[in-house]
Amino acid sequence: MSISNLAAIDAAHHIHPFSDMKALNAKGTRIITRGEGSHIFDSTGKKYLDGFAGLWCVNIGYGRPEIADAVQRQMNELAYYNAFFGTSTPSATLLAEKIASHTEGHLNHVFFTNSGSEATDTWFRMARVYWQAKGQPEKKIVIARRNGYHGSTVAGASLGGMKHMHQQAGSEITGIAHIGQPYWYAEGGELTPHEFGLKAAKELEDKIAELGADKIAAFVAEPIQGAGGVIVPPDSYWPEIQRICTENDILLVADEVICGFGRLGQWFGHQHFKVKPDLAPVAKGLSSGYLPIGAVLISDRVADVMINEVGDFFHGFTYSGHPVSAAAALENLRIIEDEKLVERVRDDIGPYFTKAWKSLEDHDLVGTAENVGLMGALQMAAEKKTRQRFTKADDFGSYVRNVCLENGLVLRATGDRMLASPPLVITEEEVDFMVKVTRLGLDAAWKVRGDYV
């Protein structure tokens, strides 16, 4: 089928997520036809290095025949059955065990969903049911962070701190409060990163004092904010958050949808920050995006109550623990284990990426380049010494992203921050290409920067 035919069909029938459809239809959709390793190819045959691993998710890279073989075997044996009515399947059962084996003995139970958004809805209900079973039904409020992202269902969008999502249709649900983010570059002022990390954590303590610990069920945060701009918190931040939640008897929820399964050089992001959450939603890297699957990892503390005191937990999905998706995830985790991709990010390609990415700080547009493992951001600055931001930040970031795309590199822009999240199998040569093309984008943007200040 011709490219023009595909674009016309797409415009006529396909509503895209997070898209201005009028603008997209006028421009025309880019049709991606295949993937191999760290690269994707569009319908014109153009090759791109996918510096964003799809949507933070294709950890093992594209085109792995092992996943296709595992999926075909499972489909031939049992294409579907549910997890309701006291049943399970071998792949779902074994996947729960495999995931738990990488949680350092802390999160030993798994509830399967089909996406990170569904995982958010699941833990949100579970947290409230937990406190109800504990005889404290008034503990319902969940505290989240401004500029955090937890999915786009009603619960996920309400928990997330994205103003533009809240403004559409007034869809927020009640019982959610927000505090600030640990974004030192933009909000730290004259404080050191250490001082600002403590200040940002204290916002949680102050909000608990305001609302009452006896009314609060949980606090949720991404170990590193993803869609909000790859905001890496100061080292002082997470230990304080853990202390505050523990002292106030509030469940700590680490949203691992992006950070999980090796991206930070640990199996889970909370392990990098030495935090022990009570609940942790996961998705994306669980199957490397090969099939839809998500889950909530549940601590013994919460699971003991859910199992022994709740009775029926009236929650679930037709495709919870879908056997084919579970088979894909099992094979994905086997590949990550056998190829030691977590260790590779921690000890090899992660440090190489850090050095290469950091080299971009010599550019006049780059205020700071930061990353953990293979998750990084470039903070662009209109004036480096004063950390002045661009007034037309969204347009400026999009300009750099588009120049990179024209030159064969997929990056993401959040305001005036350029985000990278390549497959864990990326090579040193491919990292060098990422940095080379990103520099081209920055050079082009430098020439027109005055239009965006």
VENQUICOR-V637595 format. One record per pair of residues at least 24 apart in sequence whose C-alpha atoms are under 10 Angstrom apart, sorted by the first residue. I is the first residue (numbers start at 1). J is the second residue. D is the distance in whole Angstrom. If there is no record, write none. Layout:
# VENQUICOR-V637595
i->[I;I]
j->[J;J]
d->[D;D]
This chain:
# VENQUICOR-V637595
i->[1;2;2;3;3;3;3;3;3;4;4;6;6;6;7;17;18;18;34;34;35;35;35;35;36;36;36;36;37;37;37;37;37;37;37;37;37;38;38;38;38;38;38;38;38;38;39;39;39;39;39;39;39;39;40;40;40;41;46;46;47;47;47;48;48;48;48;48;48;48;49;49;49;49;49;49;49;49;49;49;49;49;49;50;50;50;50;50;50;50;50;50;50;50;50;51;51;51;51;51;51;51;51;51;51;51;51;51;51;51;51;51;52;52;52;52;52;52;52;52;52;52;52;53;53;53;53;53;53;53;53;53;53;53;54;54;54;54;54;54;54;54;55;55;55;55;55;55;55;55;55;56;56;56;56;56;56;56;56;56;56;56;56;56;56;56;56;57;57;57;57;57;57;57;57;57;57;57;57;57;57;57;57;57;57;58;58;58;58;58;58;58;58;58;58;58;58;59;59;59;59;59;59;59;59;59;59;59;59;59;59;59;59;59;59;59;60;60;60;60;60;60;60;60;60;60;60;60;60;60;60;60;61;61;61;61;61;61;61;61;62;62;62;62;62;63;64;64;64;66;66;66;66;66;67;67;67;67;67;67;67;67;67;67;67;68;68;68;68;69;69;69;70;70;70;70;70;70;70;70;70;71;71;71;71;71;71;71;71;71;71;72;72;72;73;73;74;74;74;74;74;74;75;75;75;75;76;77;77;78;78;79;79;79;79;80;80;80;80;80;80;81;81;81;81;81;81;81;82;82;82;82;82;82;82;83;83;83;83;83;83;83;83;83;84;84;84;84;84;88;88;88;88;89;89;89;89;89;90;90;90;91;91;91;91;91;91;91;91;91;91;92;92;92;92;92;92;92;92;92;92;93;93;93;94;94;94;95;95;95;95;95;95;95;95;95;95;96;96;96;96;96;98;98;98;98;99;99;99;99;99;99;99;99;100;100;100;102;102;102;102;103;103;103;103;103;103;103;104;104;104;105;105;106;106;106;106;106;106;106;106;107;107;107;107;107;107;107;107;107;107;107;107;107;108;108;108;108;108;108;109;109;109;109;109;109;109;109;109;109;110;110;110;110;110;110;110;110;110;110;110;110;111;111;111;111;111;111;111;111;111;112;112;112;112;112;112;112;112;112;112;112;112;112;112;112;113;113;113;113;113;113;113;113;113;113;113;113;113;113;113;114;114;114;114;114;114;114;114;114;114;114;114;114;115;115;115;115;115;115;115;115;115;115;115;115;116;116;116;116;116;116;116;116;116;116;116;116;116;116;116;116;116;116;117;117;117;117;117;117;117;117;117;117;117;117;117;117;117;118;118;118;118;118;118;118;118;118;118;118;118;118;118;118;118;119;119;119;119;119;119;119;119;119;119;119;119;119;119;120;120;120;120;120;120;120;120;120;120;120;120;120;120;120;120;120;120;121;121;121;121;121;121;121;121;121;121;122;122;122;122;122;122;123;123;123;123;123;123;123;123;123;124;124;124;124;124;124;124;124;125;125;125;125;126;126;126;126;126;126;126;126;126;127;127;127;127;127;127;127;127;127;127;128;128;128;129;129;129;129;129;129;130;130;130;130;130;130;130;130;130;130;131;131;131;131;131;131;131;131;131;132;132;132;133;133;133;133;133;133;134;134;134;134;136;136;136;137;137;137;138;138;138;138;139;139;139;139;139;139;139;139;139;140;140;140;140;140;140;140;140;141;141;141;141;141;141;141;141;141;141;141;141;141;142;142;142;142;142;142;142;142;142;142;142;142;142;142;142;143;143;143;143;143;143;143;143;143;143;143;143;143;143;143;143;144;144;144;144;144;144;144;144;144;144;144;144;144;145;145;145;145;145;145;145;145;145;145;145;145;145;146;146;146;146;146;146;146;146;147;147;147;147;147;147;147;147;147;147;147;148;148;148;148;148;148;148;148;148;148;148;148;148;148;148;149;149;149;149;149;149;149;149;150;150;150;150;150;150;150;150;150;150;151;151;159;159;160;160;160;161;162;162;175;175;175;176;176;176;177;177;177;177;178;178;178;178;178;179;179;179;179;179;180;181;181;181;181;181;182;182;182;182;182;182;182;182;183;183;183;183;183;183;183;183;184;184;184;184;185;185;185;185;185;185;185;186;186;186;186;189;189;192;193;193;193;193;193;194;194;194;194;194;195;195;195;195;196;196;196;196;197;197;197;197;197;197;197;197;197;198;198;198;198;198;198;198;198;199;199;199;200;200;200;200;200;200;200;201;201;201;201;201;201;201;201;201;202;202;202;202;203;204;204;204;204;205;205;205;205;205;205;208;208;208;208;209;212;213;213;213;213;213;214;214;214;215;216;216;216;216;217;217;217;217;218;218;218;218;218;218;218;218;219;219;219;219;219;219;219;220;220;220;220;220;220;220;220;221;221;221;221;221;221;222;222;222;222;222;222;222;222;222;222;222;223;223;223;223;223;223;223;223;223;223;223;223;223;223;223;223;224;224;224;224;224;224;224;224;224;224;224;224;225;225;225;226;226;226;226;226;226;226;226;226;227;227;227;227;227;228;228;228;228;228;229;229;229;229;229;229;229;229;229;229;229;229;229;230;230;230;230;230;230;230;230;230;230;230;230;230;230;231;231;231;231;231;231;232;232;232;232;232;232;233;235;236;237;238;238;238;238;239;239;239;241;242;242;242;242;243;245;250;251;251;251;251;251;252;252;252;252;252;253;253;253;253;253;253;253;254;254;254;254;254;254;255;255;255;255;255;255;256;256;256;256;256;256;256;256;257;257;257;257;257;257;257;257;257;258;258;258;258;258;258;258;259;259;259;259;259;259;259;260;260;260;261;261;261;261;261;261;261;261;261;261;262;262;262;262;262;262;262;262;262;262;262;262;263;263;263;263;263;263;263;263;263;263;263;263;263;264;264;264;264;264;264;264;264;264;264;264;264;265;265;265;265;265;265;265;265;265;265;265;265;265;265;265;265;266;266;266;266;266;266;266;267;267;267;267;268;269;272;272;278;278;279;283;285;285;285;285;286;286;286;286;286;286;286;286;287;287;287;287;287;287;287;287;287;288;288;288;288;288;288;289;289;289;289;290;290;290;290;291;291;291;291;291;291;291;292;292;292;292;292;292;292;293;293;293;293;293;293;293;293;293;294;294;294;294;294;295;295;336;336;339;341;341;342;342;344;344;344;345;345;345;345;345;345;346;346;346;347;348;348;349;349;349;349;349;349;349;349;350;350;350;350;350;352;352;352;352;353;353;353;353;353;353;353;353;354;356;356;356;356;356;356;357;357;357;357;357;357;357;358;359;359;360;360;360;360;360;363;363;363;363;364;364;364;365;365;365;365;365;365;366;366;366;366;367;368;369;369;370;371;371;371;373;373;374;374;374;374;374;374;375;375;375;375;375;376;376;376;376;376;376;377;377;377;377;377;377;377;377;377;377;378;378;378;378;378;378;378;379;379;379;379;379;379;380;380;380;380;380;381;381;381;381;382;382;382;382;382;382;383;388;389;389;389;389;390;390;390;390;390;390;390;391;391;391;391;391;392;392;392;392;392;393;393;393;394;395;395;396;396;396;396;396;396;397;397;397;397;399;399;399;399;399;399;400;400;400;400;400;400;400;400;400;401;401;401;401;402;403;403;403;403;403;403;403;403;404;404;404;404;404;404;404;404;404;405;405;405;406;406;407;407;407;407;408;408;408;409;409;409;409;409;409;409;410;410;410;411]
j->[43;43;44;29;30;31;42;43;44;28;29;30;31;43;31;152;152;165;62;63;61;62;63;64;61;62;63;64;61;62;63;64;423;424;425;426;427;62;63;422;423;424;425;426;427;430;63;408;409;410;422;423;426;430;408;409;410;408;406;408;407;408;409;404;405;406;407;408;409;410;405;407;408;409;410;411;422;423;426;430;431;433;434;405;408;409;410;411;420;421;422;423;426;430;434;374;375;408;409;410;411;412;419;420;421;422;423;426;430;431;433;434;374;375;409;410;411;412;419;420;421;422;423;285;288;289;410;411;420;421;422;423;424;426;284;288;289;410;411;421;422;423;227;258;284;285;288;289;412;421;422;226;227;257;258;259;263;284;285;288;289;374;375;420;421;422;423;257;258;259;260;261;263;283;284;285;286;287;288;289;290;421;422;423;424;284;285;286;287;288;289;290;421;422;423;424;425;261;262;263;284;285;286;287;288;289;332;336;341;374;421;422;423;424;425;426;285;287;288;289;290;332;333;335;336;339;341;422;423;424;425;426;288;289;290;422;423;424;425;426;288;289;290;423;425;290;290;332;335;328;331;332;334;335;287;288;290;291;327;328;329;330;331;332;335;290;327;328;331;327;328;331;324;325;326;327;328;329;330;331;332;290;291;323;324;325;326;327;328;329;331;324;327;328;324;327;323;324;325;326;327;328;323;324;325;327;324;323;324;323;324;322;323;324;325;319;321;322;323;324;325;318;319;320;321;322;323;324;317;318;319;320;321;322;323;112;316;317;318;319;320;321;322;323;316;317;318;319;320;320;321;322;323;321;322;323;324;326;323;326;327;321;322;323;324;325;326;327;328;329;330;320;321;322;323;324;325;326;327;329;330;321;323;326;326;327;330;286;321;323;326;327;328;329;330;331;333;295;297;321;326;330;329;330;333;334;261;267;286;295;297;329;330;333;297;298;299;261;266;267;268;267;268;270;271;276;297;299;267;271;276;299;300;276;277;278;297;298;299;300;301;276;277;278;279;280;296;297;298;299;300;301;302;303;297;298;299;300;301;303;279;295;296;297;298;299;300;302;303;304;279;280;281;282;294;295;296;297;298;299;303;321;281;294;295;296;297;298;316;320;321;281;282;283;293;294;295;296;297;316;317;319;320;321;322;326;281;282;283;292;293;294;295;296;316;317;318;319;320;321;322;283;291;292;293;294;295;317;318;319;320;321;322;325;151;257;281;282;283;284;291;292;293;294;295;320;150;151;152;153;156;255;256;257;258;281;282;283;284;292;293;294;295;296;149;150;151;152;153;154;155;156;157;257;281;282;283;294;295;150;151;152;153;155;156;281;282;283;293;294;295;296;316;317;320;150;151;156;255;257;280;281;282;283;293;294;295;296;297;150;151;152;153;155;156;157;159;220;253;255;257;280;281;282;294;295;296;150;151;153;154;155;156;159;281;296;315;155;281;295;296;315;316;218;253;279;280;281;295;296;297;298;155;156;159;217;218;220;253;279;155;313;314;315;279;296;298;302;303;306;313;314;315;217;218;250;251;252;253;278;279;302;306;216;217;218;217;305;306;310;313;314;217;251;301;302;303;304;305;306;309;310;216;217;218;250;251;302;305;306;310;217;309;310;305;306;308;309;310;311;305;306;309;310;214;215;217;214;215;217;214;215;216;217;175;212;213;214;215;216;217;218;250;174;175;176;214;215;216;217;218;174;175;176;177;211;212;213;214;215;216;217;218;219;174;175;176;177;178;215;216;217;218;219;220;250;251;252;253;175;176;177;178;179;204;207;208;216;217;218;219;220;221;250;252;176;177;178;179;180;181;204;218;219;220;221;222;253;177;178;179;180;181;182;203;204;219;220;221;222;225;177;178;179;180;181;182;221;228;178;179;180;181;183;225;226;227;228;229;231;178;179;180;181;220;221;222;224;225;226;227;228;229;231;255;221;222;225;226;227;228;255;257;220;221;222;225;226;227;255;256;257;281;227;257;220;221;220;221;228;228;227;228;215;216;217;216;218;219;207;211;216;219;203;204;207;219;220;203;204;205;206;207;204;221;225;228;231;233;224;225;231;232;233;234;237;238;225;228;229;230;231;232;233;234;231;232;233;234;231;367;368;379;387;388;389;379;387;388;389;386;387;234;233;234;235;236;237;233;234;235;236;237;234;235;236;237;233;234;236;237;233;234;235;236;237;238;239;240;241;234;235;236;237;238;239;240;241;236;237;240;233;234;236;237;238;240;241;236;237;238;239;240;241;242;243;244;237;240;241;244;241;240;241;244;245;240;241;243;244;245;248;244;245;248;250;248;248;245;247;248;249;250;248;249;250;250;248;249;250;251;249;250;251;252;245;249;250;251;252;253;278;279;245;250;251;252;253;254;277;251;252;253;254;255;277;279;280;252;253;254;255;256;280;253;254;255;256;257;258;259;269;270;280;281;253;254;255;256;257;258;259;260;264;268;269;270;271;272;273;275;254;255;256;258;259;264;269;270;273;371;372;375;255;258;259;257;258;259;375;376;377;414;419;421;258;412;413;414;419;413;414;415;417;419;376;377;378;379;412;413;414;415;416;417;418;419;420;370;371;372;375;376;377;378;379;414;417;418;419;420;421;370;371;376;377;379;417;370;371;372;375;376;377;273;273;273;273;270;273;274;275;273;274;275;275;274;275;276;277;275;277;278;277;278;279;301;302;276;277;278;279;280;277;278;279;280;281;297;298;278;279;280;281;282;297;279;280;281;282;283;296;280;281;282;283;284;285;296;297;281;282;283;284;285;286;294;295;296;282;283;284;285;286;375;421;283;284;285;372;373;374;375;284;285;286;285;286;287;288;332;333;336;341;342;424;286;336;340;341;342;343;344;345;346;373;374;424;341;342;345;346;350;372;373;374;375;421;422;423;424;342;343;345;346;350;371;372;373;374;375;376;424;341;342;343;344;345;346;347;348;349;350;351;372;373;374;375;424;341;342;343;344;345;346;373;336;341;342;343;342;372;372;373;302;303;303;329;329;332;333;423;325;326;328;329;330;331;332;333;325;326;327;328;329;330;331;332;333;328;329;332;333;336;423;325;328;329;332;325;328;329;332;322;324;325;326;327;328;329;319;322;324;325;326;328;329;319;320;321;322;324;325;326;328;329;320;321;325;326;329;320;321;424;425;425;424;425;373;424;373;424;425;372;373;374;424;425;426;372;373;374;373;373;428;373;374;424;425;426;427;428;431;374;375;424;426;428;427;428;431;432;426;427;428;430;431;432;434;435;431;428;431;432;434;435;436;420;431;432;434;435;436;438;435;435;439;435;436;438;439;442;439;442;443;446;442;443;446;439;442;443;445;446;449;416;417;418;442;417;417;417;418;419;419;420;421;421;424;420;421;422;423;424;426;419;420;421;422;423;417;418;419;420;421;422;411;412;413;414;416;417;418;419;420;421;413;416;417;418;419;420;438;414;415;416;417;418;419;415;416;417;418;442;416;417;449;453;416;446;449;450;452;453;453;453;415;416;452;453;415;416;449;450;451;452;453;415;416;451;452;453;416;449;451;452;453;417;452;453;452;451;452;445;448;449;451;452;453;441;442;445;452;441;442;444;445;448;449;438;439;440;441;442;443;444;445;446;438;441;442;445;441;437;438;440;441;442;443;444;445;434;436;437;438;439;440;441;442;444;437;438;441;437;441;437;438;440;441;433;434;437;433;434;435;436;437;438;441;434;437;438;438]
d->[10;9;10;10;9;8;10;6;7;9;10;10;8;9;8;10;10;10;8;8;8;5;6;10;7;5;5;8;5;5;6;8;8;10;7;8;10;6;9;7;6;9;7;6;9;8;10;9;9;9;10;9;9;10;10;10;9;10;10;8;10;6;9;10;8;9;8;4;5;7;9;10;6;5;6;9;9;10;9;8;10;8;8;10;9;6;5;7;9;9;6;8;10;10;9;10;10;10;6;5;5;8;9;6;6;4;7;9;9;9;10;7;10;9;9;6;6;7;8;5;4;5;7;10;9;9;9;9;9;6;5;5;9;10;10;9;8;9;10;9;8;9;10;9;8;10;10;8;9;8;10;9;10;9;6;9;9;7;8;9;9;10;9;9;6;7;8;9;7;9;9;9;9;8;5;5;8;8;5;5;9;9;9;8;10;8;6;9;8;4;5;8;9;8;6;8;10;8;8;8;9;6;9;8;5;8;9;8;9;10;9;8;5;5;7;9;8;9;6;9;10;7;9;8;7;10;8;10;6;6;6;9;8;10;10;9;5;7;6;8;9;9;9;9;10;9;9;9;10;9;7;8;10;9;9;10;8;10;8;6;8;9;6;7;9;9;10;8;9;10;9;9;8;10;10;6;6;9;9;7;10;10;9;9;6;8;9;6;6;10;9;8;9;10;9;9;7;6;9;9;7;9;8;6;10;9;10;10;10;7;8;9;7;6;10;8;10;6;6;7;10;9;8;9;9;7;7;10;9;6;6;7;7;7;8;9;9;9;8;8;6;7;8;10;8;9;8;10;9;10;8;9;9;8;8;6;10;9;8;9;9;8;9;6;8;9;5;5;9;9;7;9;5;7;6;9;9;5;8;9;9;8;9;9;9;9;8;10;9;10;6;8;10;7;6;9;9;9;9;9;9;9;10;8;8;9;9;10;9;10;8;10;9;8;8;9;10;9;9;7;8;8;8;10;8;10;9;10;10;9;10;9;9;7;8;9;9;8;6;7;9;9;8;8;8;8;9;6;5;4;7;9;10;9;7;6;6;6;10;8;10;10;8;6;5;7;7;9;7;10;10;10;10;10;10;6;6;5;6;9;9;10;9;9;5;5;7;8;9;8;8;10;9;10;7;6;4;6;9;8;9;9;5;5;9;9;9;9;9;9;6;5;5;8;8;7;9;7;5;7;9;8;9;5;4;5;7;8;9;7;6;8;8;9;9;9;9;8;6;8;10;6;5;4;7;10;8;7;9;10;9;9;9;6;9;7;6;5;7;9;8;6;7;9;10;7;4;6;6;9;8;6;9;9;9;9;9;9;10;10;8;9;8;9;8;9;10;10;10;8;8;9;9;9;10;9;9;9;9;9;9;5;7;8;10;6;6;6;9;7;7;10;9;7;6;10;9;10;10;8;9;9;6;9;10;9;8;9;9;8;8;6;7;10;10;10;10;10;9;9;7;7;8;10;8;7;8;7;9;7;9;9;8;9;9;9;9;10;9;10;10;9;10;8;9;10;10;9;10;8;8;10;9;6;7;10;8;10;9;9;9;8;10;9;6;9;10;9;8;8;8;10;9;10;10;7;9;10;7;6;9;8;10;7;10;10;10;9;9;10;10;10;10;9;7;8;10;6;6;9;8;10;8;9;8;9;9;10;9;9;7;5;8;9;10;9;8;6;4;5;5;9;9;10;6;9;9;6;6;5;8;8;5;5;7;9;10;9;9;6;4;5;7;9;10;6;5;6;9;9;6;6;5;6;7;9;9;10;10;9;6;5;6;7;8;8;9;8;8;6;5;6;9;10;10;7;6;5;6;9;9;9;9;6;5;6;10;10;8;5;5;6;6;9;10;9;9;8;7;9;10;9;6;6;5;6;10;10;9;9;10;8;7;10;8;10;8;5;9;10;9;10;9;8;9;7;7;9;6;8;7;6;9;10;10;8;8;7;7;6;7;9;10;9;9;8;10;10;9;7;10;8;9;10;9;8;10;9;9;10;9;10;8;10;9;10;9;10;10;8;9;10;9;10;9;9;10;10;6;7;10;9;7;9;9;9;10;8;8;10;9;7;8;5;7;7;10;9;10;9;10;6;7;7;8;9;9;8;8;9;9;8;8;7;10;10;9;7;9;8;10;9;9;9;6;8;8;9;9;6;7;5;8;9;10;8;9;9;8;8;8;7;5;7;5;4;8;10;9;10;9;9;6;6;9;9;7;9;9;8;10;9;10;10;7;10;9;9;9;6;8;9;6;6;9;10;8;9;8;8;8;10;10;8;8;9;9;9;10;6;9;9;9;9;8;9;10;9;9;10;6;7;7;8;9;9;10;9;9;7;9;9;6;6;9;8;9;5;4;6;7;9;10;8;7;6;5;6;9;10;8;6;5;6;7;9;9;9;8;7;6;6;9;10;8;6;5;6;8;8;8;8;9;10;10;10;6;7;7;10;9;7;10;10;9;6;6;9;9;7;9;10;9;9;9;7;9;8;9;10;10;9;9;9;9;9;9;7;8;9;9;10;10;9;10;9;9;9;7;9;10;7;9;9;10;9;7;9;9;9;8;5;8;9;6;8;7;10;9;8;9;7;6;6;9;10;9;8;9;7;9;10;9;9;9;8;10;10;8;7;8;10;9;9;10;8;10;9;9;7;8;7;8;8;7;9;9;7;8;8;10;10;9;8;6;8;10;9;8;5;5;7;9;5;6;5;6;8;10;10;8;7;5;7;9;10;8;5;5;7;10;9;6;6;5;8;9;10;9;10;6;4;5;6;8;9;8;9;10;8;8;7;7;10;9;10;10;9;8;10;10;10;8;8;6;8;6;6;9;9;10;8;8;9;7;10;10;8;10;7;5;8;9;7;8;8;9;8;9;7;7;9;9;8;6;6;7;8;9;9;7;8;10;7;7;8;9;5;4;6;7;10;10;8;5;6;7;5;4;8;10;10;7;10;8;5;8;10;9;10;6;8;10;8;7;9;10;10;7;9;10;10;9;10;7;9;10;10;9;9;9;10;10;9;9;6;8;10;7;7;8;8;9;6;4;8;8;6;8;9;8;7;9;10;9;10;9;9;10;8;7;8;9;10;8;5;9;10;7;8;10;9;10;6;9;9;9;9;8;8;8;10;6;7;9;8;9;9;9;10;10;9;9;9;10;9;6;7;9;8;10;8;9;9;6;7;7;9;10;9;6;9;9;10;9;8;8;8;8;8;7;7;9;6;9;9;10;10;10;7;8;10;10;10;8;10;6;8;10;9;10;9;7;7;9;7;10;10;9;9;9;6;10;10;10;8;10;7;9;8;7;9;8;8;8;9;9;9;8;10;7;8;8;7;9;10;9;10;8;10;10;10;9;10;10;9;10;9;9;8;6;6;8;7;9;8;6;5;8;10;10;8;6;5;7;9;10;9;9;9;10;6;5;4;6;9;9;8;5;5;7;9;10;10;9;6;5;7;9;9;6;6;8;9;8;9;10;9;9;10;8;9;9;6;10;9;10;7;10;8;9;7;9;9;10;6;5;10;9;10;6;5;8;10;8;5;6;8;7;8;9;10;7;8;9;8;9;6;9;10;10;9;10;8;9;9;7;10;10;8;9;9;5;6;9;8;6;10;8;7;9;10;8;9;9;8;5;9;10;8;9;9;10;6;6;9;7;5;9;10;9;10;9;10;9;7;9;8;9;9;9;8;8;7;10;10;7;8;10;9;10;10;9]
